Amino acid sequence: MLILSNKKWHCINNMIKYLYSSSEDMRNIRSNFLIQLHDVINFDKASFELATRKGSNVKFFDSIAYNMDPDYIGKLTGEYAAFDTISWFFFDDTPAVSKESDYSNNKIRSTSKFHKEWMEPQNIKYCLFSRVVHNAILYGSINLWNSSNTGDFSEQDVYILEILNEHLSILFYRKYPHGINQKQTVDYLNGIPTKYNFTKSEIKVLNLICNGLTIKEISAELYISESTVKKHTSNIFKKAGVKNKINLTKLVIHP
């Protein structure tokens, strides 16, 4: 067993206490979890996706981003999902944590479409990821990302995330004993539409933005053109007084 400092154990214990005692919705819990996690694991960027698994098909959705553009997360769970070199990881039935560098070397990275087109533009080289699952039900994944300057994750980082991932898996099972899917994802807007006088069309777009969908995905979901989605998004930004999706998501999660 690895030895942690008293300070880190104190933070971990507080995080576990928060998970089981919080009355917030799961989106706020996931967002706050990533913020608190940064106190015990050093990472540059992070995301926390929900997931469902049916047979050989795994679907990720409703991503929470930490220090990342939500559009990039949408691409990760959308067009680049098929090129992810560790997608096989999500077909096991027990909670787990692993480093991508344990499975892919520099040669794989240099030839992988996922690494070249998704990771490199964000200055990402290393990933620590988890499988949030309980009683053979997949609930989601935590992804922590580091640049080459920050360096790869340590065995201590793996150990800490393993502890917390076990509790997250139990928490999700208690709240969703039969699993969760994209249609069950709740509306997280919490009175925001009335406050900012959004139209019905803007509310639909806003909710999908907060569920991690890209402009292309919103266009397909609502059967409207991408230019119309961009127009609604621009109006939403103006009414909410924000300049980008990161600030918009923060506004919705912490109004």
N, C-alpha and C positions, 0 to 999 in steps of 0.2 A: 504493500500500500504506500502511495506517495504521501509525504508529509506536507501539509498546508500550514500557512501562518495563522495565528489566532484571528488576525484581521480578516483574512479570507473566509475562515469558518464562520465568523460573525456575519459577514455579508451573505454567505450561502444560506445560513439559518434564517436570516431575515427574508431572503427571497422565497424560501420554502413556506415560511409563515404567511407571506403575502399571497402566494398561490392558493393556499387553502382557506384563507380568511377573507379574501377580496370579494366584494359584491358587484364588482364591475363586470361588464360584458367581456367576452373572450377576446375581442379585438383590442380593447384597452389593456387587458392583462398581457397579451402578446407584445404590445408596444412597450409597456413598462418593463416587461421581462428583458427585452433586448437592451434597454437603457441601463437596468440594474446589472445585467450580465457584463457590461463593459467595465464594471468596477472590479471584476474578478478575472476576466480574460481580456487580454489586449488584442483588439481587432480594429481594422480600418472601416469595414462595411459589414452589414448583416441583413438578413431577411428571414422571415418566419412565415412559411406558407401552410395553408391547410391542404389536405389531400384526401382522395378516395382511391380505392383499389378494387377493381373487378376483374378477376381472372388475370390476364397478362397486361391489363391496361391500368396505368396509374395517372390520375388527373390532379394537378396542383392548381390552386386558386386562392383568391383573397389574401394576397401577399402583404405583409407588413415590412416596410423598408427602414433601415437605419443607415443614415448617411449615404443613401443611394437614390437615384432617380427612379421613381416607380415604373417608368417606361421600360427601363432595363430589366426590372424584375418581371414585367409582363412578357418580355422577350424570352427570359429564362424559362418561364413556365409555359410558353407558347411555342414560337417558331424554332427555338433552339433546344427544346426539351429532348427531341429525338437524338441530338448529338452529344448530350451530356454523358461523359465517360463513366459515371458512377450510377446510372439509372437503375442498374440491376440491384443496387443496395436496398431498394424499397420493396422487395418481394419477400423479405423475411418477416417472421411473425413476432419478433421480440424487439424491445427498445435497444438501440445501439448508437454509438458515436464513432466516427472514424475520420482520419485525415486523408484527403485525396492523394497526397504525395506517397501514401503507402501503396497505392494502386497504379499510379501513372508517373512515368519518368519524364525527363526533359524531351526525349525523342517523341513521345506521345503528344506532349504539349505542343511541340513545334509543328505537328501535322494535323492536330485536331481542329476541326471547324469551330467547335465550341470554344476552345481556348483562344484561337486566333481572332474570331469575330465577336465573341461576347466578353471574354475575360480581359484580353489585352487592351482593348479600348478604354477599359476602366482602371487600368494599371493594377490588375488583380493577378496574382500568381498562385496563392495558396488558399486552400479551403478546408475548413473543419465543419462537418455536417452531422446531423442526427436523424434518427428515424423515431418519430413519436408514434408509438403503437402500444396497444394493450389488448390482451385477450384476442390476439390475431387481427385486430382492427387498426388499420392505418389512419392516423389523424393528421399528420403533417410532417414538416421538416424544418429544422433550424439550420441556417447556413451562415457561417462566419468567414469573412474574406480578408486576406492580407496582401499587401504589395510585396515585391521583392525586398524593398528597404525595411519593412517591418519584420519580415521573415516568416518562416513556417511556424505552425503551432507546436507547442510542447506537449509532452506526455501529461504534464500537470493540467494543461488546458483540456485535454481529452478527459481526464479524470473528473474535473469539475463539471464539465458539460454532461458526463455520464450520470453524475449524482442528480443534477437538476432535470435532465431529460426523463429519468425514471419517475420523478414526481409529476412532471408535466403530463406524461402518458397516463398516469393514474387519474389526474385531474380531468383530462379530456374524457376518459372512460366514464367517470362519475357523471359528467354533464351530458355526454352523448353515448350512452351504452350501446346504441345500435349503429354508431358511426355518424358521420356528417358528410353532406354533399353540397355542391354549389347552390342548388335550389333552396337549401335550408339556410344559407347565409343570410343573416338578418340585415335589416336596414340600419346603418350606423349613424344616420344623419342627426338624430337627437335634437330636433327642432330647428336645425340650421336652415332648412328651406324657408320657413316663415320669417325668420330673423332677417334673411337677406333678399326676400321677395323673389325667389327663383321661380321661373315658369315650370309647368309640368314636364316639358321636354328637358329643361336644364336639370331638374331633379333626377330624372332617369339617367342622364349622362353622369351627373355628380355621383350617384350611388355606384355606378359601374367603375368610375375612376377610383373610388375609395375601396372597391373590391379588387383593385389591382389590374383591371383590364387596360389594354393599350387602345390607341385610337382606332387601329384596324379591327380589333376585337369588338369594341363598342359599336363600330359601324355595322359589323356582321350581326351582333346581338339585337340591335334596334332597327335593322333594315333601313339605315340611312347612309348617305355618302360620308366619306371621311372628311370632306370639306365642311359638311354640316356639323359633324362632331367637333371639329376644330373651332367653328363659329360659336357653338354652345359653350365649349371650354373657355374660350376667350371671354365670353359674357360672364361666365361663372367667376373667373379670376377678377374681373372688374368689380362685380357686385360684392365679392368677398374681400376685396382689397389685398389680394395676394398676387405674386408674380409667377409662381410655378406650382407643379403638382405636389412637391415636397411640403411647401407651406400650406397648401390646401388640405392635404392629408392631416397635417398637425392640427389645423383648425378644427377639423371634424372630430379627430380623436380626443383633443383636449380643448373643447370650445370655451 
